Each structure stands twice: as structure tokens, then as C-alpha cells.
Amino acid sequence: MIFEKGDRILFAGDSVTDMGSNQPIGELNGLGNTTYVNMMHCFSTSSYPELELRLSNAGHSGATTRSYLARFDEDVLDPAPKGYKPNWVSICLGINDVWSQFASPILPDRHVLPDEYEANLEEMIRRIHENLDVKGIFIATPFMIESCKEDAMRKRMDEYGAICKKVAQKHGCI
């Protein structure tokens, strides 16, 4: 087990993290929503209650890596207002970076293309390392439930997933 007793894990992300929860920012108590973060909380407290892990959701529906960077300091680096300082940070962003390219092709200023996506992830990791004493960072690959690997959006999503893996390996993230 990589976690130690009392570790705090912060989940930064988009709607995949937020999932319409009634309390998208803050520490979880196992009640009131069905986010994957809350499911992780329920699993950890039922399977490893002795660890007393503290999980916090900092997901924002609709966030891209660009928009999340604008609030990154507030949600991830500045623990005082929310009363937590994470030992671990999980980043799960990318679906909106890809989706906007297909949903709004005539608005290229809103698109987060692969080079910017990679740079944004790198910037988040840099800020974490410079400002927090964390035990580790998780980079979750964005995903799309589309079985046809030749689907244009699926191909693009797979490209962003490969960027996540590359950045994680480069920076020793999980």
C-alpha cells in the first residue's frame, strides 16, 4: 500500500471528477454523491479503515487544462481556505480539451491542442513540486467510451492519453 495513515489525497479534474456532485470542492464524507472520488472514499474507508485517508474533490464540470490552470493555485496549492494540504494529488483532465475541438470546430480559440495540453500538464506538475511537499502525483488519462478505434474523437482522445503517459513517465508520476 502506497498510502500511509492520515494521508490526504486531492482530486483535481473536470466533470469526470465533479460528476455533478452537490459539493464539488472540499473533503468528502461518503455521503451525497456518486463521483468516482466519493467511490474511492467509500472503498478506502471500508477496505482500509485503519488508514483514515482524507479525500478531497476539486473537480469543475466543463474544465479544460487551460481553465483549470487559471484556478490551480486556489484549488490545489492554497490549502488554507479549505483546511487541507494534500500528500497526494490526482489530475484527471482532458475530455473537454478534446471535446471542444469537435463540438465547436469554428471556435479555435477555445481549443486546447496537444502541445498546449502537454504544456498545461507540465505546468501543473511544476507548480505542485515547487509549492507542495507531496508523496506523489497521479495523472489519470482522459477517456471516451467509444469502441471504434477509428472514430476521429476517439483517436484524438487516445492521443491525449498517450501525452498523459509520456508526462507521467517524464516526471515520475503514477
N, C-alpha and C positions, 0 to 999 in steps of 0.2 A: 504494500500500500504506500503510495507516494505522499498521502496526506498525513498530517500529524494532528493531535488533539487541539481543537480550537481554531484550526486554520480557517481563514476567510477566503472565499472564492467569489470574485466579481465576474459577472457575465455581461460583457459589452456586446451589443448587437442591434439588429433591426427587428422586423416583425416576427422573424423566426424565434427570436429570444423573447420579445414582448408578448406575442400571441394574444393581444387584446386583454392583457391582464388588468385587473382593477387597481393594481399598484405596480406600475411598470418600473419605478425606481425605488429601490430600497431592499432591506433584508426580508427574507421570506420566513414564513411561519408554518408552511404546509397547508394553509387554508386559502380558499377563494379563487384559485385559477388553475388552468391546466397547461401552463407553459412547460417547455422541456426543462427549464431551470427549476421549476417547482417539482417536477417529477424527479429530478436529480436530488432535490432536497428530501423528498419523501423516501426515496431509495436509500440515501445515505443515513438518514435518521433511523430507518427500520433495519438496515443491514449492518450498520456500524455506529450504533448509538453512542458507544464509548468515545468516539472521535469528536462528537459535539461540533461538527462542521457548521460554519455560518456561511450561507449562500446569499448573494445579493444580485438582484436583477437590475441591469441598467440598459434595457432594451428600449429602442424607439422605433415604432412602426413607421415604415417609409424611409428610414435612414439609409444613406449611401455612405461609403467610406469618406467622401468629401464632407457631407453634412455632419457625420459623427465626429470628424476631426475638429470641427468648429465647437463642439461641446465636450470634447475629450477631457480637457483639464477638469471641468466641473464634475463630470460623471465618473471619471476613473482616477484622476490624480489628486483631487482635493477631497480627502476623506472627512474633513471636519464637519461640514453641514449635514452629512448623512450618518456620521458616527461610525464609519467603518474605514479600515485601512486593509486592503486585500493582501493576502500572502500569495495568491494565485490570481491571474487574470485570463479569462477566456474571451477571445474575439471571434465573433461569427457575423461577418458582414459580406455582402457581395451580390445577393439576389437582386437588390434594387439597382445596383451598378449595372448589371446586365439587363434587367427587365426594361429600364428606361430606354435603352438603345432600340428595343423592339416596340415598345408601347408608344414612344414619342420620337420616331426617327427624324422628324423635321425640327426637333429642338436639340441640336447637337451640343449646345452649351450646357445642357443638363446631363450629358453622357459622361460617365466615368469609364474611360477606355483602359485597356490592360496596363499600359505604362503608368498611368495615374493611380490605378488600383494598387499596383505593386508599391509605388512610392508612398501611398497613404498607409498601407500596412506597415511598411518600414518605419514611417514616421511615428506611428502608434507604438511600435516596439521600442524605438529610440527613446521616446518620452517616458515610457514605463521604466526602462533601465536607468534613465537619468534621474527620475524623481521618486521611484518606489524601490524598496528592498523586497522584491518578490522572489519566491522559490521557483517560480516557473510561469510560462505563458503558454496557453493553448490557442492554436489557430485552427478554427473549425472551417472546413471547406464549405462554401455555399453549395446548395444543391437545387436541382429541379427534378420533379417527378415526371420524367418523360423517358419512356423505354426506347424510343427510336434514337439511336446514337447519331443519326444523320440529320436530325432536326436542327435547324440553324441556331435556335436559342440554346438547346441542349449542348451543342458543340461549343458555343461561347461560354456557357456555364462551366463546362469541363476545362476550358482554357483558364478560367479564373480559379478553379480548384487546383490546377497544376501550379499556378502562381502561389497559392497558399502553401502548398507543399514545399516549393522552392524557397520561399521566405522563411518558413519554419525551420527547414534544414540549415539555412544560412545563419540563423540566429539562435540555434539550439532550442527552439520551441517544440512543444509537443503537438 
